[in-house]
């Protein structure tokens, strides 16, 4: 009899423990379900937030394009916008600004080659930049245009540091080198004008030729024959010598 009572008590205890464990497991599952629901809600809010941020940025960028004259009030692409679409190698907003504000019109094709070299990313020179007189004014016009574009973007609530944009967009480290190369100087002469490595000069000149051809196509698309010819002449003036040799071993 005592043995049976002991078994009954043991069964009751085990049943009680089992019920307690089941309750704990149930509460754990309920909490897990609540946490999963919270995660899904947070993910949904994040998606909505990113989408709203994207919409805001799209609206702000559209305002920039309107102020710069690339699209009209109805969002229709204008001549300036058509030209910008053909430029990929350099900053197309800045390049088209120079095309339409007359900066390139006042330059000869050697100056154009030098000025457009500022659009091409490359190595920085540790030496102080010293430019000849015929390059100082075009560089200043380029910097002023870059600052104007950055200020318009800032006014349209885009996150941008105006000074950093100007520094990043205008790279005048090889202006004088490209100008002299365009004028007919030898490679041996131009590499003595800078501390930038010869290979970097070669890469920049090749990319510059690509950029000039894009500018030429953009000028053709908007009917600017004089600019088209000027960009073509600038390209022809730098596309020579060892820089454009098929092999440097020839």
C-alpha positions in Angstrom: 0.0 0.0 0.0 2.8 2.4 0.9 4.5 1.5 -2.3 1.4 2.3 -4.3 1.0 5.7 -2.5 4.7 6.5 -3.3 4.1 5.7 -7.0 1.0 7.9 -7.0 2.9 10.8 -5.4 5.7 10.4 -7.9 3.3 10.4 -10.8 1.6 13.6 -9.5 4.9 15.3 -9.1 6.0 14.3 -12.6 2.7 15.5 -14.0 3.1 18.8 -12.2 6.7 19.2 -13.5 5.5 18.3 -17.0 2.8 20.9 -16.9 5.2 23.5 -15.7 7.6 22.7 -18.5 4.8 22.9 -21.0 3.7 26.3 -19.7 7.3 27.5 -20.0 7.6 26.2 -23.5 4.3 27.8 -24.4 5.3 31.1 -23.0 8.6 30.8 -24.9 6.8 30.1 -28.2 4.5 33.0 -27.6 7.4 35.4 -26.9 9.2 34.1 -30.0 6.1 34.8 -32.1 5.9 38.3 -30.6 9.6 39.0 -31.3 9.2 37.7 -34.9 6.3 40.0 -35.4 8.3 42.9 -34.1 11.1 42.1 -36.4 8.8 42.0 -39.4 7.2 45.3 -38.4 10.7 46.9 -38.0 11.8 45.5 -41.4 8.6 47.0 -43.0 9.3 50.4 -41.4 12.9 50.2 -42.6 11.7 49.5 -46.2 9.2 52.3 -46.0 11.9 54.6 -44.6 14.4 53.7 -47.4 11.7 54.1 -50.0 10.7 57.5 -48.7 14.4 58.6 -48.6 14.8 57.4 -52.2 11.7 59.4 -53.2 12.9 62.5 -51.4 16.4 62.2 -53.1 14.8 61.7 -56.5 12.6 64.8 -56.0 15.6 66.8 -54.9 17.8 65.7 -57.8 15.0 66.5 -60.2 15.0 70.0 -58.7 18.7 70.3 -59.4 18.2 69.3 -63.0 15.5 71.8 -63.4 17.6 74.6 -61.9 20.5 73.7 -64.2 18.3 73.6 -67.2 18.6 69.9 -68.0 14.8 69.3 -67.8 11.8 71.7 -67.9 9.0 72.1 -65.3 7.2 69.1 -66.8 10.3 66.9 -66.5 11.0 66.9 -70.3 14.7 66.6 -71.2 16.1 69.7 -72.8 19.2 70.1 -75.0 21.5 70.4 -72.0 20.2 67.2 -70.6 20.6 65.4 -74.0 24.2 66.5 -74.0 24.8 65.3 -70.5 23.5 61.9 -71.3 26.3 61.4 -73.8 29.1 62.1 -71.2 30.2 59.2 -69.0 33.9 59.6 -68.3 33.8 62.9 -66.4 31.3 64.9 -64.3 28.5 65.4 -66.9 26.7 68.2 -65.0 29.9 70.2 -64.8 31.0 69.4 -68.4 27.7 70.5 -69.9 27.7 73.6 -67.7 31.0 74.7 -69.4 29.6 73.8 -72.8 26.5 76.0 -72.3 28.0 78.9 -70.3 30.5 79.8 -73.0 33.7 78.7 -71.2 34.9 76.5 -74.0 34.0 79.0 -76.7 36.8 81.4 -75.6 39.5 78.7 -75.5 41.7 77.3 -78.3 41.9 73.5 -78.6 45.1 73.3 -76.6 43.5 75.1 -73.7 40.5 72.8 -74.0 42.7 69.7 -73.8 44.3 71.1 -70.7 41.1 72.2 -69.0 39.3 68.9 -69.7 42.2 67.0 -68.1 40.9 68.4 -64.8 37.8 66.1 -65.1 39.9 62.9 -65.2 40.7 61.1 -61.9 44.4 60.4 -61.4 47.3 60.7 -59.1 47.8 63.9 -57.1 51.0 65.9 -57.3 52.8 66.8 -54.1 54.3 69.9 -55.8 52.7 73.3 -55.8 50.7 73.8 -59.0 52.0 76.6 -61.2 50.0 77.4 -64.3 50.8 79.7 -67.2 48.6 82.7 -67.7 46.5 81.2 -70.4 45.3 78.4 -68.1 44.6 80.3 -64.9 41.4 81.9 -66.1 39.9 78.7 -67.5 40.7 76.9 -64.3 39.0 79.6 -62.2 35.9 79.4 -64.5 35.9 75.6 -63.9 36.1 76.0 -60.2 33.4 78.7 -60.1 31.1 76.4 -62.2 31.7 73.5 -59.9 30.9 75.6 -56.8 27.7 76.9 -58.4 26.6 73.3 -59.1 27.4 72.2 -55.6 25.6 75.2 -54.1 22.5 74.4 -56.2 22.6 70.8 -54.9 22.9 72.0 -51.4 19.9 74.4 -51.9 17.9 71.4 -53.2 18.6 69.6 -49.9 21.1 67.1 -51.2 23.8 66.0 -48.7 26.9 67.6 -50.2 29.9 69.5 -48.9 30.4 72.4 -51.4 34.2 72.8 -50.8 34.8 69.0 -51.0 32.8 68.8 -54.2 34.9 71.5 -55.8 38.2 69.8 -54.8 37.0 66.4 -55.9 35.6 67.6 -59.2 38.6 69.8 -60.3 41.9 68.1 -60.6 44.4 70.5 -62.2 47.6 68.5 -61.4 48.4 67.7 -65.1 46.9 70.8 -66.8 50.3 72.2 -67.8 51.6 68.8 -68.8 48.6 68.1 -71.1 48.8 71.7 -72.5 52.5 71.3 -73.5 51.9 67.8 -74.9 49.0 69.1 -77.0 51.3 71.9 -78.2 53.8 69.3 -79.5 56.3 68.8 -76.6 58.0 65.5 -76.4 57.3 62.9 -73.7 60.7 63.3 -72.3 60.0 67.0 -71.8 56.6 66.7 -70.2 57.6 64.1 -67.7 60.1 66.5 -66.3 57.3 69.0 -65.5 55.7 66.9 -62.8 56.4 64.4 -60.0 53.5 62.2 -61.2 54.5 58.8 -62.5 54.8 58.4 -66.3 52.3 55.5 -66.4 49.7 57.7 -64.6 50.3 60.4 -67.3 49.7 57.9 -70.0 46.5 56.5 -68.4 45.1 60.0 -67.9 45.9 61.0 -71.5 44.1 58.0 -72.9 41.0 58.5 -70.7 41.1 62.2 -71.7 41.0 61.3 -75.3 37.9 59.2 -74.5 36.3 62.1 -72.6 37.0 64.5 -75.5 35.3 62.2 -77.9 32.3 62.1 -75.6 32.2 65.9 -75.5 32.5 66.0 -79.3 29.5 63.6 -79.6 27.5 65.8 -77.1 28.3 69.0 -79.1 27.2 67.3 -82.3 23.9 66.2 -80.6 23.0 69.7 -79.7 24.2 71.3 -83.0 27.3 73.1 -81.7 29.5 72.6 -84.7 32.3 74.9 -83.6 32.6 73.1 -80.2 32.4 69.7 -82.0 35.4 70.7 -84.2 37.3 72.1 -81.2 36.9 68.9 -79.1 37.9 66.9 -82.2 41.1 69.1 -82.6 41.9 68.7 -78.9 41.6 65.0 -79.2 43.8 64.9 -82.3 46.5 67.0 -80.6 47.0 64.6 -77.7 46.6 61.3 -79.6 50.2 60.9 -80.7 53.6 59.6 -79.7 54.5 57.0 -77.1 51.4 57.7 -75.0 49.2 56.2 -77.7 51.5 53.6 -79.1 50.0 50.1 -79.3 53.0 48.8 -77.3 55.5 50.6 -75.2 58.1 48.2 -76.4 57.9 49.4 -80.0 
